[in-house]
């Protein structure tokens, strides 16, 4: 008995292979019962170092009596090395054909693993990284990424132009998307491709971080009007960037000589709110004089810093004439657990000498037709700053101590003179003296009484201050 002869592969596809052989002779088909099977072993095609997967299977061949007998092996793995042979069995024994080697065709790849996609979001860009499909079914030639903005925290943004398509080479597994909108959610559709086409998509989403609001431009740091204790400024609406503006704040910072500002110093904003009454205790150089929701500032409005009113629990205390200040205006945006702030210095106020003080707490009335923010409450205008009150007390105590020391030294000198001088005979009463034998006060007593009167007058005058 001879084995199958002229075995050849006549059709190769991605998932099936057809094999054909020479028809068997009469001695096989008529004399004995027989069966023909095909044995094949798959080895996943891959480069050097890749783990090879081998499987041996056997199928019964039908239609062996046909004039052109052939058999098709189904459910093969695409892009796989296949080794096959035919095996003829009858009562006399078994014979096998020579082994044939063939590789199945490529097919579209599987999907990119969703858990391998990593998105790193910034304010205006997203870095997308991924891994190739587990089932490549061929050589990955390229990746296609389609993206589109689907929503934004800032409802005023127009997202119609935020879409596109990017194609990457098969050896690239990352891409940086630039020019995106802050605070916006983007949908990414990623597909891998072989020579046979694109595989199924993997879809993921990522959201860019919000940006700080864009503050309006101020040509120069100059107020509308100033008095000894107030500064009138113009507040302009800011522009949102990825999230709606939630708050506007006015910040007053004291300019102290110990730290001079440099021209190139980067302007920092004020994320921590500090009340005027807590600024001295916290050692803070700044305090919030006002805070109000964005809904109150839809158009430019004038605002008086130091008008002695309260805005959202922040006391807009009168400015101290003898101090220098910088006035800052900042906008706050909050969304998705993030808070971003931008600020700009809108005015400065220089210290005024005591001889220049004229109207320390004069309120500036807005002109007719001007828009102005109004406060909810009023504080006492004569409130004394804690630092100033402490300095005043120290000065009073020093003056009192000096006067008492002078009196003690003077009395000591008088007593020393009296002890060293000889006994004095009492002189007869001067003409015109008062009856009753009372003598006139001695010069020493008169000087002592005069000194005490002067000291008392100075103490009383300082207390009145």
NORLIN-V985024 format. One record per pair of residues at least 24 apart in sequence whose C-alpha atoms are under 7 Angstrom apart, sorted by the first residue. I is the first residue (numbers start at 1). J is the second residue. D is the distance in whole Angstrom. If there is no record, write none. Layout:
BEGIN
i = {I | I}
j = {J | J}
d = {D | D}
END
This chain:
BEGIN
i = {2 | 3 | 3 | 3 | 3 | 4 | 4 | 4 | 4 | 5 | 12 | 12 | 13 | 13 | 14 | 14 | 14 | 14 | 14 | 14 | 15 | 15 | 15 | 15 | 15 | 15 | 16 | 16 | 16 | 16 | 16 | 17 | 17 | 17 | 18 | 18 | 18 | 18 | 19 | 19 | 19 | 20 | 20 | 20 | 21 | 21 | 23 | 23 | 23 | 32 | 33 | 34 | 34 | 35 | 35 | 35 | 36 | 36 | 36 | 36 | 36 | 36 | 37 | 37 | 37 | 37 | 38 | 38 | 38 | 38 | 39 | 39 | 39 | 40 | 40 | 40 | 40 | 41 | 41 | 41 | 42 | 42 | 42 | 42 | 43 | 43 | 43 | 44 | 44 | 45 | 45 | 45 | 78 | 78 | 78 | 78 | 78 | 79 | 79 | 79 | 79 | 79 | 79 | 80 | 106 | 106 | 106 | 107 | 107 | 107 | 108 | 108 | 108 | 108 | 108 | 108 | 108 | 109 | 109 | 109 | 109 | 109 | 109 | 109 | 109 | 109 | 110 | 110 | 110 | 110 | 110 | 111 | 111 | 111 | 111 | 111 | 112 | 112 | 112 | 114 | 119 | 121 | 121 | 121 | 122 | 122 | 123 | 123 | 123 | 123 | 123 | 124 | 124 | 124 | 124 | 124 | 124 | 125 | 125 | 125 | 125 | 125 | 125 | 126 | 126 | 126 | 126 | 127 | 127 | 127 | 128 | 128 | 128 | 129 | 129 | 129 | 130 | 130 | 131 | 138 | 139 | 140 | 140 | 140 | 140 | 141 | 141 | 141 | 141 | 141 | 142 | 142 | 142 | 142 | 142 | 142 | 143 | 143 | 143 | 143 | 143 | 143 | 143 | 144 | 144 | 144 | 144 | 145 | 145 | 145 | 145 | 146 | 146 | 146 | 147 | 147 | 147 | 147 | 148 | 148 | 148 | 149 | 149 | 149 | 149 | 150 | 150 | 150 | 151 | 151 | 152 | 152 | 152 | 152 | 153 | 153 | 153 | 153 | 153 | 154 | 154 | 154 | 181 | 182 | 182 | 182 | 182 | 182 | 182 | 183 | 183 | 183 | 183 | 183 | 183 | 184 | 184 | 210 | 210 | 210 | 211 | 211 | 211 | 212 | 212 | 212 | 212 | 212 | 213 | 213 | 213 | 213 | 213 | 213 | 213 | 213 | 213 | 214 | 214 | 214 | 214 | 214 | 215 | 215 | 215 | 215 | 218 | 221 | 221 | 221 | 221 | 222 | 222 | 222 | 223 | 227 | 228 | 228 | 228 | 228 | 228 | 229 | 229 | 229 | 229 | 229 | 229 | 229 | 230 | 230 | 230 | 230 | 230 | 230 | 231 | 231 | 231 | 232 | 232 | 232 | 232 | 233 | 233 | 233 | 234 | 234 | 234 | 234 | 235 | 235 | 235 | 235 | 236 | 236 | 236 | 237 | 237 | 237 | 237 | 238 | 243 | 243 | 243 | 244 | 245 | 245 | 245 | 245 | 246 | 246 | 246 | 246 | 246 | 247 | 247 | 247 | 247 | 247 | 247 | 248 | 248 | 248 | 248 | 248 | 248 | 248 | 249 | 249 | 249 | 249 | 249 | 249 | 250 | 250 | 250 | 250 | 250 | 250 | 250 | 251 | 251 | 251 | 251 | 251 | 251 | 251 | 252 | 252 | 252 | 252 | 252 | 252 | 252 | 252 | 253 | 253 | 253 | 253 | 253 | 253 | 254 | 254 | 254 | 254 | 254 | 255 | 255 | 255 | 269 | 269 | 269 | 275 | 276 | 288 | 289 | 289 | 289 | 289 | 290 | 290 | 290 | 301 | 301 | 301 | 302 | 302 | 302 | 303 | 303 | 307 | 308 | 308 | 308 | 309 | 309 | 309 | 309 | 309 | 310 | 310 | 310 | 310 | 311 | 311 | 321 | 321 | 321 | 322 | 322 | 322 | 323 | 323 | 324 | 324 | 324 | 325 | 325 | 396 | 400 | 403}
j = {95 | 88 | 95 | 96 | 97 | 86 | 88 | 96 | 97 | 97 | 104 | 105 | 104 | 105 | 78 | 79 | 104 | 105 | 106 | 107 | 74 | 75 | 76 | 77 | 78 | 104 | 72 | 73 | 74 | 75 | 76 | 72 | 73 | 74 | 70 | 71 | 72 | 73 | 70 | 71 | 72 | 69 | 70 | 71 | 69 | 70 | 67 | 68 | 69 | 90 | 90 | 89 | 90 | 88 | 89 | 90 | 60 | 61 | 86 | 87 | 88 | 89 | 61 | 86 | 87 | 88 | 84 | 85 | 86 | 87 | 84 | 85 | 86 | 82 | 83 | 84 | 85 | 82 | 83 | 84 | 80 | 81 | 82 | 83 | 80 | 81 | 82 | 80 | 81 | 79 | 80 | 81 | 104 | 105 | 106 | 107 | 137 | 103 | 104 | 105 | 106 | 137 | 138 | 104 | 137 | 138 | 196 | 137 | 138 | 196 | 137 | 193 | 194 | 196 | 197 | 198 | 199 | 133 | 135 | 136 | 137 | 192 | 193 | 194 | 198 | 199 | 134 | 135 | 136 | 199 | 200 | 191 | 199 | 200 | 201 | 202 | 191 | 192 | 202 | 202 | 206 | 207 | 208 | 209 | 208 | 209 | 182 | 208 | 209 | 210 | 211 | 178 | 179 | 180 | 181 | 182 | 208 | 176 | 177 | 178 | 179 | 180 | 208 | 176 | 177 | 178 | 208 | 175 | 176 | 177 | 174 | 175 | 176 | 173 | 174 | 175 | 173 | 174 | 173 | 194 | 194 | 170 | 192 | 193 | 194 | 169 | 170 | 193 | 194 | 195 | 167 | 168 | 169 | 170 | 192 | 193 | 167 | 168 | 169 | 170 | 191 | 192 | 193 | 168 | 190 | 191 | 192 | 188 | 189 | 190 | 191 | 188 | 189 | 190 | 186 | 187 | 188 | 189 | 186 | 187 | 188 | 184 | 185 | 186 | 187 | 185 | 186 | 187 | 184 | 185 | 183 | 184 | 185 | 242 | 183 | 184 | 242 | 243 | 335 | 242 | 243 | 244 | 242 | 208 | 209 | 210 | 211 | 241 | 242 | 207 | 208 | 209 | 210 | 242 | 243 | 208 | 242 | 241 | 242 | 243 | 241 | 242 | 340 | 241 | 333 | 340 | 341 | 342 | 238 | 239 | 240 | 241 | 331 | 332 | 333 | 341 | 342 | 238 | 239 | 240 | 241 | 342 | 239 | 342 | 343 | 344 | 346 | 345 | 346 | 347 | 348 | 346 | 347 | 348 | 347 | 362 | 321 | 357 | 359 | 360 | 361 | 306 | 318 | 319 | 320 | 321 | 360 | 361 | 304 | 305 | 306 | 307 | 318 | 319 | 304 | 305 | 306 | 302 | 303 | 304 | 305 | 302 | 303 | 304 | 300 | 301 | 302 | 303 | 300 | 301 | 302 | 303 | 299 | 300 | 301 | 297 | 298 | 299 | 300 | 331 | 333 | 334 | 335 | 333 | 294 | 331 | 332 | 333 | 293 | 294 | 332 | 333 | 334 | 291 | 292 | 293 | 294 | 331 | 332 | 291 | 292 | 293 | 294 | 330 | 331 | 332 | 290 | 291 | 292 | 329 | 330 | 331 | 288 | 289 | 290 | 291 | 328 | 329 | 330 | 286 | 287 | 288 | 289 | 327 | 328 | 329 | 286 | 287 | 288 | 289 | 325 | 326 | 327 | 328 | 285 | 286 | 287 | 325 | 326 | 327 | 285 | 286 | 324 | 325 | 326 | 324 | 325 | 326 | 341 | 342 | 343 | 314 | 315 | 314 | 314 | 315 | 316 | 317 | 314 | 315 | 316 | 371 | 372 | 373 | 371 | 372 | 373 | 372 | 373 | 363 | 378 | 379 | 381 | 375 | 376 | 377 | 378 | 379 | 375 | 376 | 377 | 378 | 375 | 376 | 351 | 352 | 360 | 351 | 352 | 353 | 350 | 351 | 349 | 350 | 351 | 349 | 350 | 462 | 459 | 455}
d = {6 | 6 | 5 | 5 | 6 | 7 | 7 | 7 | 5 | 7 | 6 | 7 | 6 | 5 | 5 | 7 | 5 | 4 | 6 | 6 | 6 | 5 | 4 | 6 | 5 | 7 | 7 | 5 | 5 | 6 | 6 | 6 | 5 | 7 | 7 | 6 | 4 | 6 | 6 | 5 | 6 | 6 | 4 | 7 | 6 | 6 | 6 | 7 | 6 | 7 | 6 | 5 | 4 | 6 | 6 | 7 | 6 | 5 | 7 | 6 | 5 | 6 | 5 | 6 | 5 | 7 | 7 | 6 | 4 | 6 | 6 | 6 | 6 | 7 | 5 | 4 | 7 | 6 | 5 | 6 | 6 | 6 | 5 | 7 | 6 | 5 | 6 | 5 | 6 | 6 | 5 | 6 | 6 | 6 | 5 | 6 | 5 | 6 | 5 | 5 | 5 | 5 | 5 | 5 | 6 | 5 | 7 | 5 | 6 | 5 | 6 | 6 | 6 | 5 | 5 | 6 | 5 | 7 | 6 | 5 | 5 | 7 | 6 | 7 | 7 | 5 | 7 | 5 | 6 | 5 | 6 | 7 | 6 | 5 | 6 | 6 | 7 | 7 | 6 | 6 | 6 | 7 | 5 | 7 | 5 | 5 | 5 | 5 | 4 | 6 | 6 | 6 | 6 | 5 | 6 | 5 | 7 | 7 | 5 | 5 | 6 | 6 | 7 | 6 | 5 | 7 | 7 | 6 | 4 | 6 | 5 | 5 | 6 | 6 | 4 | 7 | 5 | 6 | 6 | 6 | 6 | 5 | 7 | 6 | 5 | 6 | 4 | 6 | 5 | 7 | 7 | 5 | 4 | 4 | 6 | 5 | 6 | 5 | 6 | 6 | 6 | 5 | 6 | 6 | 6 | 5 | 7 | 7 | 6 | 5 | 7 | 6 | 5 | 7 | 7 | 5 | 5 | 6 | 5 | 5 | 7 | 7 | 6 | 4 | 6 | 6 | 6 | 7 | 6 | 5 | 6 | 4 | 6 | 7 | 6 | 6 | 6 | 5 | 7 | 5 | 5 | 5 | 7 | 5 | 6 | 5 | 6 | 6 | 4 | 6 | 5 | 5 | 4 | 4 | 6 | 6 | 7 | 7 | 5 | 6 | 5 | 6 | 6 | 6 | 7 | 5 | 5 | 6 | 6 | 6 | 5 | 5 | 6 | 7 | 7 | 7 | 6 | 6 | 5 | 6 | 7 | 7 | 6 | 7 | 7 | 7 | 7 | 7 | 5 | 5 | 7 | 7 | 5 | 7 | 5 | 7 | 5 | 7 | 6 | 5 | 7 | 6 | 5 | 4 | 6 | 6 | 6 | 6 | 6 | 5 | 5 | 7 | 6 | 6 | 6 | 5 | 7 | 7 | 6 | 4 | 6 | 6 | 5 | 6 | 7 | 6 | 4 | 6 | 5 | 5 | 6 | 7 | 6 | 4 | 7 | 6 | 6 | 6 | 6 | 7 | 6 | 7 | 6 | 6 | 6 | 7 | 6 | 5 | 6 | 5 | 6 | 5 | 7 | 7 | 6 | 5 | 5 | 6 | 5 | 6 | 6 | 6 | 6 | 6 | 5 | 6 | 6 | 4 | 7 | 6 | 5 | 6 | 6 | 6 | 5 | 6 | 6 | 5 | 7 | 7 | 6 | 5 | 6 | 6 | 5 | 6 | 5 | 6 | 6 | 7 | 7 | 6 | 5 | 6 | 6 | 4 | 7 | 6 | 5 | 6 | 5 | 6 | 6 | 5 | 6 | 5 | 5 | 7 | 7 | 6 | 6 | 6 | 7 | 6 | 6 | 6 | 4 | 7 | 5 | 7 | 6 | 5 | 5 | 7 | 6 | 5 | 7 | 6 | 6 | 7 | 6 | 6 | 7 | 5 | 7 | 5 | 4 | 6 | 5 | 5 | 5 | 6 | 5 | 6 | 6 | 5 | 7 | 5 | 5 | 6 | 7 | 5 | 5 | 4 | 5 | 5 | 7 | 7 | 7 | 6}
END
